[in-house]
């Protein structure tokens, strides 16, 4: 390559860097570093500006470098899923869209990553979807990848159901279920063998816990959250 051609390539590269979405990649696997570099190099509006391999490098680079989006593996320099720690630490210091691209397909890890602040989670078999995810993250319009969206929603629903059951007493659950099934409060008193004042007390506690104005509204909210699922029936 002669000097003139070399200079022309440098100018084009500079224009591309300045006008593209600057991406930081954190992945300790050399093969994946090369694979993702090749993928992103083919995207005219995305520039892979830096590659790091460890949690410490990821945290330092994310704070010090001018990047728009970060791609991060859950396992960096240890088998302890230290990528989760990296996500939390980075977001404590800088507002940066982080996309997890990982070989881990564990629902608990996926939920933990999103709760920690990752804007998306993609498993490595679907790495070809990374360019689209980068553009969405850069526009702050990120949507969960279909690869994991159903899993994460299911896990979140499960967590909500468990929280619901923990906050209610057995009697309160029975009352809500009976209300949800259409029973009047006079019948509920007879079925549970409690007084009118006791039922009123339970109703007051339930509406307070659900922040509703009526027991029927609370019952509807409980049903939406899965209180009447057979798996959780008392």
C-alpha positions as CSV (number, residue, x, y, z in Angstrom):
1,X,0.0,0.0,0.0
2,X,1.6,3.4,-1.0
3,X,1.5,6.4,1.2
4,X,-1.3,8.1,-0.7
5,X,-3.5,5.0,-0.4
6,X,-2.6,4.6,3.3
7,X,-3.5,8.2,4.0
8,X,-6.8,7.8,2.3
9,X,-7.6,4.7,4.4
10,X,-6.7,6.6,7.5
11,X,-9.0,9.5,6.6
12,X,-11.9,7.1,5.9
13,X,-11.2,5.3,9.2
14,X,-11.3,8.6,11.1
15,X,-14.6,9.6,9.5
16,X,-16.0,6.3,10.4
17,X,-14.9,6.6,14.0
18,X,-16.3,10.0,14.4
19,X,-19.7,9.3,12.8
20,X,-20.4,5.8,14.2
21,X,-21.7,4.3,17.4
22,X,-18.5,3.7,19.5
23,X,-18.6,0.2,21.1
24,X,-16.6,-1.2,23.9
25,X,-16.4,-5.0,24.0
26,X,-15.6,-6.9,27.3
27,X,-15.0,-10.6,26.6
28,X,-12.0,-12.8,27.7
29,X,-12.5,-15.3,24.9
30,X,-10.1,-14.4,22.0
31,X,-12.1,-16.3,19.5
32,X,-15.2,-14.3,20.4
33,X,-13.3,-11.1,20.3
34,X,-12.3,-11.8,16.7
35,X,-15.7,-13.0,15.7
36,X,-17.4,-9.9,17.0
37,X,-14.8,-7.6,15.6
38,X,-15.4,-9.1,12.1
39,X,-19.2,-8.7,12.5
40,X,-19.0,-5.1,13.7
41,X,-16.4,-4.1,11.1
42,X,-19.0,-4.9,8.4
43,X,-21.5,-2.4,9.9
44,X,-20.9,1.1,8.5
45,X,-22.5,2.9,11.5
46,X,-20.8,0.9,14.3
47,X,-17.2,1.2,15.3
48,X,-15.6,-1.2,17.8
49,X,-13.3,1.2,19.5
50,X,-11.8,-1.0,22.3
51,X,-11.6,-4.6,23.5
52,X,-10.9,-5.6,27.1
53,X,-10.7,-9.1,28.7
54,X,-11.1,-8.7,32.5
55,X,-13.6,-7.2,34.9
56,X,-11.1,-4.6,36.1
57,X,-10.3,-3.6,32.5
58,X,-14.0,-3.4,31.7
59,X,-14.7,-1.1,34.6
60,X,-11.7,1.1,34.0
61,X,-12.3,1.4,30.2
62,X,-16.0,2.1,30.5
63,X,-15.3,5.1,32.8
64,X,-12.2,6.5,31.0
65,X,-13.1,6.0,27.4
66,X,-15.6,7.8,25.2
67,X,-17.9,5.0,24.2
68,X,-21.6,4.9,23.4
69,X,-22.5,1.2,24.1
70,X,-20.9,-1.7,25.8
71,X,-21.1,-5.4,25.1
72,X,-20.2,-7.6,28.0
73,X,-19.8,-11.3,28.7
74,X,-21.0,-12.6,32.1
75,X,-17.9,-14.6,32.7
76,X,-14.7,-12.5,32.3
77,X,-11.6,-13.5,34.2
78,X,-13.2,-15.9,36.7
79,X,-15.9,-18.6,36.7
80,X,-18.0,-16.6,39.1
81,X,-20.0,-14.6,36.6
82,X,-18.0,-11.5,37.5
83,X,-19.7,-9.7,34.6
84,X,-22.6,-9.0,37.0
85,X,-20.3,-7.2,39.3
86,X,-18.9,-5.3,36.4
87,X,-22.4,-4.1,35.3
88,X,-23.2,-2.9,38.8
89,X,-19.9,-1.1,39.3
90,X,-19.9,0.5,35.8
91,X,-23.5,1.9,36.2
92,X,-22.6,3.3,39.6
93,X,-20.0,5.5,37.9
94,X,-21.4,6.2,34.4
95,X,-24.7,6.1,32.5
96,X,-23.8,3.6,29.7
97,X,-26.1,1.2,27.8
98,X,-24.7,-2.3,28.5
99,X,-25.7,-5.3,26.4
100,X,-24.9,-8.7,27.8
101,X,-23.7,-11.2,25.2
102,X,-23.1,-14.4,27.0
103,X,-22.8,-18.2,26.7
104,X,-24.9,-18.5,29.9
105,X,-28.5,-19.4,29.4
106,X,-29.5,-19.4,33.1
107,X,-32.8,-17.6,33.9
108,X,-31.6,-16.5,37.2
109,X,-28.5,-14.9,35.7
110,X,-30.6,-13.2,33.0
111,X,-32.9,-11.7,35.5
112,X,-29.9,-10.6,37.7
113,X,-28.3,-8.9,34.7
114,X,-31.4,-6.9,33.8
115,X,-32.0,-6.0,37.5
116,X,-28.4,-4.8,37.7
117,X,-29.1,-2.5,34.8
118,X,-28.2,-4.2,31.6
119,X,-30.5,-3.0,28.8
120,X,-30.4,-6.3,26.9
121,X,-29.3,-9.9,27.2
122,X,-28.4,-12.0,24.2
123,X,-27.0,-15.5,24.2
124,X,-24.0,-16.1,21.9
125,X,-25.8,-18.5,19.5
126,X,-27.8,-15.3,18.5
127,X,-24.8,-13.0,18.3
128,X,-25.7,-11.9,14.7
129,X,-28.5,-9.8,16.3
130,X,-25.9,-7.7,18.2
131,X,-25.8,-4.8,15.6
132,X,-29.6,-4.2,15.9
133,X,-29.3,-4.4,19.7
134,X,-26.5,-1.8,19.6
135,X,-28.5,0.6,17.5
136,X,-31.5,0.3,19.8
137,X,-29.4,0.8,22.9
138,X,-27.8,3.8,21.4
139,X,-31.2,5.3,20.7
140,X,-32.3,4.4,24.3
141,X,-35.0,2.3,22.7
142,X,-33.7,-1.1,23.7
143,X,-36.1,-4.0,23.8
144,X,-35.3,-7.4,25.3
145,X,-34.1,-9.9,22.8
146,X,-36.7,-12.6,22.0
147,X,-34.1,-15.1,22.9
148,X,-34.6,-14.3,26.6
149,X,-37.6,-12.0,26.9
150,X,-40.1,-14.9,27.7
151,X,-37.7,-16.4,30.3
152,X,-37.2,-13.0,32.0
153,X,-40.9,-12.2,32.0
154,X,-41.7,-15.6,33.5
155,X,-39.0,-15.2,36.2
156,X,-40.3,-11.7,37.1
157,X,-43.9,-13.0,37.3
158,X,-42.7,-15.8,39.6
159,X,-40.9,-13.3,41.8
160,X,-44.1,-11.2,42.0
161,X,-46.2,-14.2,42.9
162,X,-43.8,-15.2,45.7
163,X,-43.8,-11.7,47.1
164,X,-47.6,-11.6,47.0
165,X,-47.9,-14.8,49.0
166,X,-45.3,-13.7,51.5
167,X,-47.2,-10.4,52.2
168,X,-50.6,-12.1,52.8
169,X,-51.7,-14.2,55.7
170,X,-53.5,-17.5,55.0
171,X,-56.8,-16.0,55.9
172,X,-56.3,-13.0,53.7
173,X,-55.5,-15.3,50.8
174,X,-58.7,-17.2,51.4
175,X,-60.8,-14.0,51.5
176,X,-59.2,-12.7,48.3
177,X,-59.8,-15.9,46.5
178,X,-63.4,-16.1,47.7
179,X,-64.0,-12.5,46.7
180,X,-62.5,-13.2,43.3
181,X,-64.8,-16.2,42.9
182,X,-67.8,-13.9,43.4
183,X,-68.8,-14.8,47.0
184,X,-70.5,-12.1,49.1
185,X,-68.9,-11.0,52.4
186,X,-71.9,-12.5,54.4
187,X,-71.2,-15.9,52.9
188,X,-67.4,-15.5,53.4
189,X,-68.0,-14.9,57.1
190,X,-70.0,-18.1,57.4
191,X,-67.4,-20.1,55.4
192,X,-64.5,-18.9,57.4
193,X,-66.3,-18.8,60.7
194,X,-65.4,-15.3,61.6
195,X,-67.3,-12.2,62.8
196,X,-68.2,-9.2,60.8
197,X,-65.6,-7.1,62.7
198,X,-62.9,-9.6,62.1
199,X,-63.7,-9.7,58.3
200,X,-63.7,-5.9,58.2
201,X,-60.3,-5.9,59.8
202,X,-59.0,-8.3,57.3
203,X,-60.5,-6.3,54.4
204,X,-58.8,-3.1,55.8
205,X,-55.4,-4.8,55.9
206,X,-55.8,-6.3,52.4
207,X,-56.8,-3.0,50.8
208,X,-53.9,-1.3,52.6
209,X,-51.4,-3.9,51.3
210,X,-52.7,-3.6,47.7
211,X,-53.2,0.2,47.9
212,X,-56.7,-0.1,46.6
213,X,-60.0,1.5,47.5
214,X,-62.1,-1.7,47.7
215,X,-61.6,-5.4,48.4
216,X,-62.9,-6.3,44.9
217,X,-60.3,-4.1,43.4
218,X,-57.7,-5.8,45.5
219,X,-59.0,-9.2,44.4
220,X,-58.7,-8.2,40.8
221,X,-55.1,-7.1,41.3
222,X,-54.3,-10.3,43.1
223,X,-55.7,-12.3,40.3
224,X,-53.7,-10.5,37.7
225,X,-50.6,-11.2,39.8
226,X,-51.3,-15.0,39.8
227,X,-52.8,-15.5,43.3
228,X,-55.4,-17.9,41.8
229,X,-52.8,-20.1,40.0
230,X,-53.3,-23.7,41.0
231,X,-49.6,-24.0,41.8
232,X,-50.0,-21.5,44.5
233,X,-53.4,-22.4,45.8
234,X,-53.6,-22.7,49.6
